Amino acid sequence: MTSTLLIAFRHPVVRLSMIAIFLFGFTGAATSPYQSVIGITELGLSDGFYSILIFMAAAVNVVASLWVGVLADRIGNYRILLMTVMTFGVVGYGLVYAVPSAASFVVCTLIILPVYNAMNSLLFANVRAIANAGGGRDAAAINSGVRAAISVAWVLVPGLVALVLAGSGSMLPAYLLACLGCIVNLALVFLKLPAAGPPQEISHRHSYLASFAKVLSPKVFWRLMAVSLITSTLHVNAAVQPLIITGAAGGKVTDIGVIVGIVAFLEVVFIFVWARIQLHLHPVTALAAGTVLYAVYLALLGFSSAPWQIYALTTLSAFAAAALISIPITYIQDLIADRPGLGSSLISVNLFLSGGLSAILFALGTRFSDYSGTSLLGALAGTAGFALLIYLDGRGARRRSAR
């Protein structure tokens, strides 16, 4: 863990990126837990309309991330693009707070904030460009450090925001806090992030249509599908674990918060452990190992019948989840390794695909079984992703690991 942090911290731009990604995580952690409450309860959106809105917003985020990623590769200037998307965050969060209406919420959630959320892949593209300049040897360690910064935000911020808003009649001030976080982030990038040099000579030859076609090419798309099947298990767990805790396991609502908190804390630690493991294992091998462990966890979760059993699974859950959170970032970027912007935009594509797959798995599982059966179905989906990953890359990974 210490060596991984040293690798990540020794470059000033990576240090700045870690702070920026923490503040990005801050804005999401401050608002996401309350978004549905604000949209449905406070502003009067229907459940069905809200569901469509969230799906469409995710699709807009994918398009925005791809567009920004291609643009980053073409112009080679991450600073100006980061400042642009951060401005979208200031406007989006600020408008929802200042003009609390259904119309402003819909416009910001559907258009403005999905563009801001492209900042996630843009920051990973920035640090990947730094890793590429150093030969790419430290890419996994750098990605782990940056990804851990988001996890730290999600560990710390929701509880702090809950304390700040305790006794408040509205959750809208969460959007004010997010707006302030965007302003701080914008000032940080404006004052501290150095301007990039001239774009690479090769970048002007990549058109938008050619870039999108590259994403859909079989070599990239099927590997994305394998990773999306694997990471969809994280979404399945997020949906069914609270329901199993309070249902089949006979636990209390308070157990949900405690278990989620324990796992979130352990994930931060284990992200660095997996970064060390990747020094000795090929990323495909490490990801396959994490997938198997998470499938085992989901299967055991499905058979859980008492709260202590789920508490006993927290270490396994956190250790395996840390692999599925951190390792796919490097693997996905490597699919288009010579273009950090486009390669990192695949992170958003993976999030969209995995979210859609998890929704299908949840619908099928709850249609033909119960929540415990849905957890087992998630384990099968993870196993299918593992099998596809091994089929596509397993033999090459074993050859490279043996050298």
N, C-alpha and C positions, 0 to 999 in steps of 0.2 A: 504493500500500500504506500509506504513512504517513498520508494523509488518511483512508483507511478506518478505520485504528486510532484516529485522533483522534475521528472521529465516534462510534465504538463506546465509547471510553473517557471521553468527556466527561460522560456521565450516570452517576452513582454506582451506580444499580441495575443498569445494563447491565454495568458493571465487575464488580459482585458476581456477576451471572449468568454472566459469562465464567469466573470462578473456579469457580463451582458446576458449570458444564458441563464444565470441565476435570477436576474431581474425579469427576464422573459418568463421563466417559471413562476416567479412571484405574481405576475399579472394573471396567468392562467389559474394558479392555485387560489388566488384571491377571489376570482369570479366564477370559475366552473362549478363549484359546489352549490352556488346560488342562482345560476343562470336559468334553470327551469322554473325555480320558485318565482323569480322576477318576471320571466316571460309569461307564465301561465297564471300564477296567483295574483301578482301585483298589476300586470298590464293587460290581462284578460285574453291571452291567446288560448285557443283550444288545444287539447292534447294532440289531436291529429295534425293540426297545422304546425304545431311546434316540432313534431317528429319530422315532417317534410322539410321544415326550415333547417333543422340540424343536418339532415342528409344533404340538402342542396349546398349548405355552407361548407361541408366537407369536400364536396365536388369542386366548388369554387377554389378552395384552398389548394387542391391538387393542381388545378390549372395555373393558379397564381405561382405556386412553388416551381412548377416546370418552367414557366415563362421567366421568372426571376432567375432561376438557375442558368438557363440558356443565355440570358442577358449578362449575367456575371461572367460567364466564360467568354462572351464576345467582347466586353469592354474591360475586363480585368480589374474593376474597381469595386471592391466590396464595401468600402466606406460610404460612398454616396448611396448605394442600394440599401444598406442597413439603415441609414438616416431616413430614407424615403419610406421604408416599411414601418419604421418606428413612428413616423409622423402619422401614418394610418392608425396606429395603436392609440396615439394621443387623441386623435379626432374621434375614433370609434368608441373608446371607453368614455371619453369626456362627453360625447353627445348623448349617450344613453343616460348618463347621470344628470346632465344639465337639462335635457328635454325628455323626461321620462314618459314616453308614449309608445303605443304598439308600433306605430310607423317607424320611429327612430330605432327602436329595438330590432325590427325586422331588417331595415336597411344596414345597420351596423353589423348585425350577426351574419347576414347573407353576403355582404359585399366588402365592407370596410375591414372588419376584423379578420376574415380569412386571408386578406392580403397581408395584414400585419403578421399573421401566424406563419407566413412564408419565411419569417425571420429565423425560425428554428433550423430549417435546412440551409439557409444562407450562412448562418454562423458555423454550422458544421462544414460547409463548403470552404469557408475562410480558413478554419484550422486545418482542413485537409490539404489546402493549397500550401500551407506552411509545412505540413508533414511531407508533401511531395517534394518541396524544395530541399528538404533534408534527406531525401532518398526514400521516404515513406516508412523507415524502420520503426518509428515511434508512433505511427498512426493509431494503433490500438490503445496505447497508453494515453495519448492526447484525447482521443474520443471518450475514453473512460472518465478522464478528469472532467471534461465538459459535460458529459451526460450525468455524472454524479452531482454536478451543480444544480441541475433541474430537480433531481431527486431530493436534494437538501431543501430546496424551496418547497416542495410538496410535503416534506416532513414538518417544516417549521410554520409555514404561512397559514394553512387553513385554521389551525388552532388559534393563532394570533389574531386573525381576522374575526374569528368567532368571538374572541374576548372583546375586541374593539366594538363589534356590533351588538354585543349583549345588551338586551333591553331596548334596542332600536326597533321601531315599528316597520322599518323597511330595510331590505338588503341592498338597496341601490348604492349606499356609500362604498360598497365593495368595488364598484366600477370607478369611483373617484380615486380610491387607493391604487387601482390598476393604472389609471390615467397618470397619476403622479409617478408611478414606477416607470412608465414609458418616457416621461419627461426626463427623469434622472438618467435613464439609459441613453436617450438621445443626446443629452449633454455630455455624457461620458464618451460616447463614440465621436462626437464632434470635437471634443477637446483632446482626446488621448489616442484615438486610432489613427495611425499614419495613413496618408494617401498612398494608394497603390501605384506601382510603376506602370509603364505602358503595357497594354494587353499583349498576349502572346501572338505571334504572327499567324499561327494556325487558326486562331479563334474566329477570324472573319469568314472562314469557309463553312461554318456550321449554321445552316438556316434553321428556322424554328420547325418547319415541317420535317426536315431531315432528323432533327433532334428528337421530335416526338416519335418518328418512325423507329429510331434506334431503341427507344424505351419499349416499343411494341415488338421488337425483333425477338424471335424464339429464344436466342441465347440469354437475353435479359429478362423477358417476360416470365418464362417458366421458372427461373430462379427466384424472381420476385414472388411468384405464386407459392413456391415452396416455403419461403420465409414468411409470407403472409399467413399461410396455414399454421405455421409454428407460432407466430406472435398473436394469432387470433385466440389462442388458448389463454392469454393474459386477460383479454376482454371477457371471455367466457367465465373465467374465475371471478372477475370483478362483478359480474351479474349474478352468479349463482352462490358464491360464498356467503354473502349476508343472508340469503334466503335459506341456505342449509343450516347456518348457525342458529337462526331463530326458528327453524322448522324441524328437520330430521334430527338435528343434534340437541334440540331442546334448550338452546342458550338464550341469553337476553340481548336486547338491543345494545346495551353497553359493551357486550363482548365483541360486537362488530368493530367499534372504534378502537378498542384495545388491541385486537388482533391485527387490524389494518396498520395501526401505529407501530407495532412491533415489527411487522414485515417491512414497512417502509424504512424504518431505521436500519434494519439488518441489510436491506438491499444496498444502501449507500456503502456499507462496509464491503459487501461481497462484490460490488462492481469493481473495486480495486483488486480484490482477490482474483477475479477472472482476468483482469488485465495482466496479472503476473502469470496466470496459467497459459495465456496466449503467447507468452515468450517461449514456451516449450511445446505448444500444440498448434497445429494449423487451425485458422479460424473455423473452417468447416468441421473439423474434429471437435473443437471446443463447443461450437453451436449444437452439433449433434448430441454431445454429452448433456448439455443443458436441457435440450429438448426431451431426451429420455427421462431425465430426472423430473422435469415438470409434468410429463405425462403420468409418471408414477404418482406424483403428488395429487394430480387431479383425480386419479383413480381412487386413491386413499381418501380423498375428500368426499368422493361419492359414496363411500362405504361408512363414513363417519356417523356415529349415533350418539355422541356425547361431546360437550364443549371441550373437555380436556384433550380429546383426540385431535381436535383442530388446533388447539394451542400447541400440541406436540408436533404438529406439521409445520409450524411457522418457520423453523430454521431451514427445512427442506424447501419450502415454498420460496423463501427469500433468496436462498442460494441459487436455485434454478431460475427464478424470475430475473435475478441480476444478470444471468447469462443472456436471457432472451431480450432484456432491455438494452444491453450494451453491445454485445457481439454483432448483431445484425447491422448496426450502423456501419462498421468497417466493411463487412461483407458486401452490403448494398453499394457503398461507395466504390468498392473495387470492381463492380460490374461495369462501370464506365470510369476507370481509374484515371485516364488522361484528361478528364474534364470534371473538375471538382464541383462546379456549379450544377451541372446536369446530374452527375452521380449522386450528389447530396439531395437533390430534389426528389430522388426516388424514395427517400425516407418518408416524405408525405404521401407518395403513392402507396407505399407499404402500409401506412397507417389507415388509409382509406380502404384498401383491399381487406386488411385484417379486421377492421371494424365491420365491413359488410359481411364477411364470412362468419364472424362471431354472431351477428344478428340472425343469419340463416341457421347456424347451429343452435342458437337459443330457441328459435321458433320451432325447429324440428324436434329438439329435445323435449320441450315442454308440451308439444303436440302429442307425442307418442310415449312420453314417460313423465317423470317428475324432475325436480331440480337435481337430485342425486344422479339420475340417469343422464341428465344434460351434462353434468360434470364428467361422467364417463365418456360421453360422446365427444366432449372437448379433448379428452385424453386420446381418443382415436384419431381426431383431426390432427393433433400434434404428432402422433405416430405416422400419419400419412405424409405430413410435411417432412418429417425426418427421412422417411423412405425415399421421397422425391429428391430431397437434397443429396442423399447418399448416391442415388442413381445418377444425378447430374454431375456431382463433383467429388464423390467419395474416393474413387480410385486415384484421381489426381492429387487429392489431399494426402492420401496415404503415401504416394510416391514422394511428394515434397517433404512430408514429415520425416521420411526415412533417410533423406539426404543429410 
